[in-house]
Amino acid sequence: MQPAARAFPRGDMVRRVRLVGIYDAHGGLVGELRYAIGKLRGRHKCALCDLTHGWNPMGSRQWKQACTASPVELELVHRNEATAAQLAAAVKLPAIVAYDGALWSEALSTADIEACAGSPELLLDRLTQW
């Protein structure tokens, strides 16, 4: 799979940044079931999961519409699918990390993502800075 990358003008240069959102959940059938059970019991939450999926395993309509309208390209991975470098850049999960061609850094923290609750458009708008 090709990494998602987006060119953003910055002064007289154009830089390419790869943005990756890391869910605070494991992927795969068992991981998804564990997360759903934990969410039902009130023991687990993931603000990024809530924004992109809510209770719909196929993704929320609002998220899909926001992605279609936004120039931001965001790759989404589960905790067990992220690389060690991506996880090291994230202070806490969920997080969105950015790769500038040399280093990974945290673009949006857990608190930043939680502040976008209910608004995928706001989350994607904040990522246009990267």
C-alpha distance (Angstrom), angle and dihedral (degrees) to the residues before:
residue distance angle dihedral
M1 . . .
Q2 3.79 . .
P3 3.79 114.7 .
A4 3.78 115.3 -110.5
A5 3.78 108.5 -110.6
R6 3.76 132.6 171.1
A7 3.78 131.1 -166.6
F8 3.79 113.9 -132.0
P9 3.80 122.9 -175.6
R10 3.78 113.6 -120.8
G11 3.77 114.3 176.9
D12 3.78 107.8 -53.6
M13 3.81 92.9 -25.7
V14 3.76 132.0 78.2
R15 3.75 115.6 -141.8
R16 3.77 127.2 -165.5
V17 3.77 116.9 -139.1
R18 3.77 128.1 -176.0
L19 3.79 113.7 -148.4
V20 3.79 120.9 -159.6
G21 3.79 125.6 -177.8
I22 3.79 113.4 -153.5
Y23 3.79 117.3 -155.1
D24 3.80 119.6 -142.9
A25 3.80 89.1 -125.5
H26 3.77 138.7 74.1
G27 3.79 120.5 -105.8
G28 3.77 126.3 -128.4
L29 3.77 130.0 63.2
V30 3.81 96.0 -68.2
G31 3.81 92.6 45.8
E32 3.80 92.5 49.0
L33 3.81 91.8 48.5
R34 3.80 92.1 48.0
Y35 3.79 90.5 50.7
A36 3.81 93.1 48.0
I37 3.81 92.4 49.6
G38 3.81 91.1 46.7
K39 3.79 90.6 49.0
L40 3.81 92.1 49.4
R41 3.81 90.4 50.6
G42 3.81 91.7 46.8
R43 3.80 92.1 -118.3
H44 3.78 99.4 112.0
K45 3.76 135.5 38.4
C46 3.76 135.3 170.5
A47 3.80 117.7 -170.4
L48 3.81 91.6 -158.9
C49 3.82 91.0 51.7
D50 3.80 89.3 50.4
L51 3.81 92.2 51.3
T52 3.79 96.8 46.2
H53 3.80 101.8 33.9
G54 3.77 114.5 5.1
W55 3.81 103.0 -178.6
N56 3.82 93.4 -30.1
P57 3.83 111.0 98.0
M58 3.81 89.0 -160.5
G59 3.82 92.7 57.5
S60 3.76 131.9 -91.9
R61 3.79 119.8 -77.1
Q62 3.81 90.3 -131.4
W63 3.84 90.7 55.1
K64 3.80 92.5 48.9
Q65 3.80 92.1 48.9
A66 3.81 92.0 48.2
C67 3.82 90.9 50.6
T68 3.81 91.5 50.2
A69 3.81 91.0 51.9
S70 3.82 95.9 44.1
P71 3.82 128.7 80.8
V72 3.82 89.3 -146.2
E73 3.79 118.2 109.2
L74 3.78 110.1 -154.3
E75 3.78 124.2 -179.9
L76 3.81 114.0 -153.4
V77 3.81 123.3 -151.8
H78 3.77 136.6 168.8
R79 3.80 122.1 -117.3
N80 3.82 92.5 -99.9
E81 3.84 91.4 49.2
A82 3.81 96.6 52.3
T83 3.78 120.9 97.3
A84 3.80 122.3 -113.5
A85 3.82 89.8 -109.5
Q86 3.80 92.0 52.3
L87 3.80 91.8 49.2
A88 3.80 91.3 47.5
A89 3.82 90.6 54.9
A90 3.81 91.8 52.7
V91 3.78 112.7 81.2
K92 3.82 91.8 -162.3
L93 3.80 133.8 -6.9
P94 2.92 135.8 -73.3
A95 3.78 95.7 46.5
I96 3.76 141.2 141.3
V97 3.78 115.4 -128.7
A98 3.79 129.3 -165.6
Y99 3.80 129.1 -147.8
D100 3.79 116.1 -156.9
G101 3.80 96.0 -174.2
A102 3.79 94.3 -86.2
L103 3.80 110.5 39.5
W104 3.79 140.9 21.2
S105 3.80 116.1 -129.9
E106 3.77 134.6 173.9
A107 3.81 110.3 -95.9
L108 3.81 97.7 177.3
S109 3.78 125.9 13.3
T110 3.78 128.2 -147.2
A111 3.81 89.4 -95.3
D112 3.83 90.8 50.1
I113 3.80 90.8 52.2
E114 3.81 92.3 45.7
A115 3.82 89.0 52.5
C116 3.83 87.9 61.2
A117 3.82 92.5 57.3
G118 3.77 110.5 155.2
S119 3.81 93.5 5.5
P120 3.80 117.1 90.2
E121 3.80 86.9 168.9
L122 3.81 91.1 61.2
L123 3.80 91.7 49.7
L124 3.80 92.7 50.5
D125 3.80 91.2 44.2
R126 3.81 90.4 55.4
L127 3.80 89.4 52.2
T128 3.82 93.3 57.1
Q129 3.83 86.4 79.5
W130 3.77 88.5 69.0
